Amino acid sequence: MSAARDRSDDAVPGGRVLLEGPDIHRALTRIAHELLEANKGPAGLLLLGVPTRGVPLARRLAQRLLEVEGTVVPTGSLDVTMYRDDLRRHPTRALLPTELPPEGLDDKVVVLVDDVLCSGRTIRAALDALSDLGRPRAVRLAVLVDRGHRELPIRADHVGKNLPTSAAERVSVLLAESDGRDAVVLSAPAAGGGA
């Protein structure tokens, strides 16, 4: 099988694979280098993954940083469930753990890591959650996919792939840790759906 095959051949039920494991690996490696350049090294960095898929992505980024710099960058998770502005519409949500390193986040450069950036509402919730936990020196945002459609003035500092989509399309990130494989899948709107 050719490594340069057409991605349209990678159709999955209800969607088309746009990124595969090697693409995701390269994107995370590039983000790791960008983080190091922006921060002038790994000192003071703290990676916080936004559940669910932001957590394994943060761990992978920490591994890339270790490979490049030989320094362990603290990693944790930040559950934003209780800070979301759509709880009235979707009140039943599983609470996931917020795990911070023992030294906390005060005076750290906190890098929020998420899989897909769309409206910006999840990141707004993450910023609110951070303010209850401490006072970082700075907050940066790293996402695997930015698909546009912002509803709030939020932008990512580090993006693996900008992926223009229609509002009706769905972008799904699959990761080996939870899904058994790495892929980014674009699902078209249902027949008769909006554009």
Helices and strands as residue ranges (DSSP letters): G 7-10, E 11-12, E 15-20, H 21-39, E 45-49, H 54-69, E 75-77, G 81-83, E 109-117, H 121-133, E 138-146, E 158-162, E 170-174, H 176-179, E 183-187
